[in-house]
């Protein structure tokens, strides 16, 4: 039978044969949880899990529903879904007070949202007054609204990289944006009868690896370690690239990194960029900046300055998305930036032929967010995520402390636990412990690092959904 380190419950107690009471609700809950975990583990081992993160989320929901149906509501409430990197706007009010979702424009009753809506209507009327129905017709250049591109350019300029609107393309989020990069680079390579492949550090955001494989782009995965923020090294990249080539290979980097919640070591990134530039002069560096605003500005600027210092700025395509930075994952809006005119033309051609135009309601919503949701409000959001990180770490530490007192082994390894990205905790696991075992023992459901191509014995937790008290197991 599973042993749970859980608060005491007002449950039905029946006498044991030696006179000690048995908590039958805990026993029944443990058996239900064990059954769901065993089923998921079996399907995982048999290769039947197509989308592990979403399937884990579905498993948690199904488990909570079954426990509730069996009358085990309190146990169901203790299960925490820390899987998908999502944000619950309603939950922000429980932790940050009503001001946070109001200031982020997520509460439809707030002043910020009212200003945003008024601004959108104002823009619509102004554009209508100019004639030409610019917001309802296709965009011939398929680059996105000029004022929105200017907002994205201003954001990145604050970190030391200056781009013009003519070097910027709006996309419906970073996922389709980077997929557009793959398609564009592949098209360039085919025209020149050259090869292309994706060079990807692991653990990494594996969705992009799947996107490349769907396009028959070979993926070379480079194992990394926590000692340098899970960045590639010049040596590991050199081994992967083998020798100099005119191939149009794509090197994917993410600063800072999801899933490991780390920031690349400055020297390791510099050496990796220099090595790629030397061995793949025609290659492309995709730089995913989804979480760049969540780390100290000086650190971010220092990392981004390396592209000029290593002469790789002309090989780079930067991607900035809004969703997590604004606590608004359903706002699918991002920008791609490049100073390479050939790459830009290829990206524009893909945008024109595949997407025709971006959705004007999305663009207007994004424009209003940039205008009325302040950097201070976004920093308050990140500060709340950090509070949740600490609550989760404290809860895990308390569990391990109780296990030690009971003569049992610990579950986690604090020396291999990372929290640079406020939205995530990447927790090192003790030998013999995996993510599903950790879930059974703590009721915190995370994602195995193996999902992201790692083999480092870690679990990634997202703290964007569950409120602070729930993460601390106080609710």
C-alpha positions, 0 to 999 in steps of 0.5 A, a space after each residue: 500500500 502507498 504511504 502518503 505524507 498528507 495532512 490529517 483528514 476528518 474521515 471515517 475511521 474503523 478499528 483495526 484488528 489490534 484496536 488501532 483505527 484504519 482510515 478507509 477513505 485514505 486507503 480507497 483514495 490511494 488505491 484509485 490514485 495507484 490505479 490511474 498512475 499504473 494505467 498511465 505508466 503502462 501506456 507510457 511504457 508501450 508507447 501509447 502516449 502521443 502528447 505526454 503533457 496533455 495526457 498527464 493533464 487529462 489523467 489528473 482531471 480524470 482522477 479528480 473526477 473519479 475521487 469526487 464521484 466516490 465521495 473522496 472530495 477532500 482527497 481530490 482537492 489535494 491533487 495539484 495539476 502542475 503539468 502544462 505551462 498554463 496560467 489561470 487568471 482567476 487564480 491570480 486574484 486569490 494570491 495577488 489580490 484583485 489588483 493583479 488580474 485587473 492590472 493585467 487586463 484579464 478581469 473583464 470588469 476592470 478599468 484596464 480592460 475597459 481602456 483596452 476595449 475603448 482603444 481597440 474601438 478607437 483604432 477600428 474607427 480611425 482605420 475605417 475613417 481612412 478608407 480602404 478597410 485595412 482591418 478587414 482586408 488581407 495584408 498584402 505584405 503579411 507582416 502584421 500591423 505596423 504599430 504592433 511590430 513597433 511595440 515588439 521592436 521596442 520591447 526587444 530594444 530594451 534588452 539591447 537588440 535594435 530591430 526595425 519594423 521592416 525586420 519584424 513579422 507578426 505570427 500567431 504565437 511562437 509555435 507557428 512562428 518557429 514552425 514557419 522558420 523551419 519551413 522557410 529554411 527548408 525551402 531555401 536549402 532545397 532550392 540550393 540542393 543543400 541539407 538542413 537539420 535541427 540541432 537541439 540541446 536536451 532537455 529542451 522544448 521538445 514540441 519544436 523537435 516534433 515540428 521538425 520531424 513532421 517536416 522530415 527535418 532530421 533532429 540531432 539532440 545534444 545532451 546537456 548538464 545543469 552545471 552550465 544552465 543546460 547550454 551546449 558547449 563548444 565541444 558537444 556542438 562540434 561533435 554534433 556538427 562533425 565538420 564544416 559544411 555549407 548545410 542550412 542547419 538550424 541551431 535552436 537555443 532558448 534563453 532562458 530555458 524551459 523545461 529546466 528553468 535555467 539560464 544559459 551560462 554566458 561563456 558556454 553560449 558564447 563558445 557555442 555560437 562561435 562554433 556554430 558560426 565557424 562550422 555552419 556559416 549558412 546555418 540559422 540560429 533560432 533564439 526562443 525568447 519566450 521567458 526573456 522578461 522573467 529573468 534580470 534585465 542585465 543578465 538578459 542583455 548580457 546574453 543577447 549581446 553575444 550575438 553581435 560579439 560572435 558575429 552571429 546576429 545575421 544568422 539569428 532569428 529571434 522569437 518573442 511571444 506575449 502569452 506567458 509574459 502577460 498571463 494570457 496563454 490564449 493570446 496567440 501573438 508573437 514576433 519573429 525578428 531577423 537582420 538577414 534579408 534572405 531569411 526575412 524574404 523567405 519568412 515573408 513568402 511563407 507568411 504570405 502563402 501559408 497564413 495570408 494575414 494574421 487575425 486583426 482581432 488578435 493583433 488589436 488585442 495584442 496592441 492594446 495589451 502592450 499599450 495598457 499592461 505595464 511592465 510593473 504589472 508583469 513584474 508583479 505577475 512574475 513575483 507571484 510565480 516566484 512565491 508559488 515556486 517557494 511554496 512548492 519547494 517548501 512543501 517538497 522539503 517538508 515531505 522529505 523531512 517527514 520521510 527522514 523522520 519515518 526512516 524512509 528515503 527522500 524524494 527530491 534532490 535540492 542540489 539539482 533543482 532549478 528556478 530561474 524561470 518563475 513559471 517553472 520549477 525543475 526538481 531533481 529527483 532522488 535515485 530510484 524516484 520518478 515523476 509518477 512516484 513523486 506524484 503518488 507520494 505528494 499529489 503534485 503532478 509534474 512532467 517527467 524530464 524524459 518528455 523533453 528529451 532529458 535523462 537527468 532524473 528530474 520533474 518539471 512543475 508549472 506554477 501558473 495554475 494552482 493558487 499559492 495555498 494549494 501549492 503549499 498544500 494548505 487549501 
